[in-house]
Amino acid sequence: MGKSRRTVPEELLLLALDPTTGTTAQPQTLDLGLAGAQLVELSLAGRIVPEGDRIAVVLARPTGDPTLDHALELLRRRGSPVRAVHWIGGPRLGLRQTYLAHLERCGMVTAVPGQMCGVLPTTRYQASDDCTNAAIKQRLDTAIRTGVPPDPRTAALAALAHSVGLGKHLYPGNEGRSSRSRLRDLIRYDPLGGMVAHAVMDVQNGLPAQQNRSSQASGAGTGRSGARAAGRASGGRVSAPRVGVR
């Protein structure tokens, strides 16, 4: 994959970068958005395809982008399609820092060291080309203003920006309310981007953890029923295991 085109994760991070503070907006949710953006980019590159709410690898050949190739390899190792919500909510947090370092290596941002309160070391990031950031934002502005269906890449970027809460960063205040609403509506123009964006929001709402707890409770209930049935069959009494609740 050449660098003539920026990837969706790169564009999402550049959109989140605040030119005034040198920090990223929505740092708590941006990792989830970047994980989802990797899925979108791998799909656009023909490496994965959606199967319902799952993601399947159809071509394991590297893209040439180290961050994407790492994600592709992790997906390949799963061996079977994985639910997008479980992939995005998996233990791969830290993508924001990974992508900031990646953008610095690619020359898209410049790291500016500093100090907080004159003591704690900090790092601010400045976009190397403000025109690049303006062009990314302009694509969203055009789709919002004209109502013309955007290309899949722009639609997915809009969906992910909405899913991680960048709407208020991109279109602040009461005057930006209608733009934030239209940004959300762009989600319908790209089925995969929409599915991934909804998975990002589900993770934020704790859906994977709820599903895991439900599965464990169901399994425990089956175990108790089986134990009682065995006890009745043998004419004896079998105590059901106690399940602790945290």
Disulfide bonds with the S-S distance in Angstrom:
none
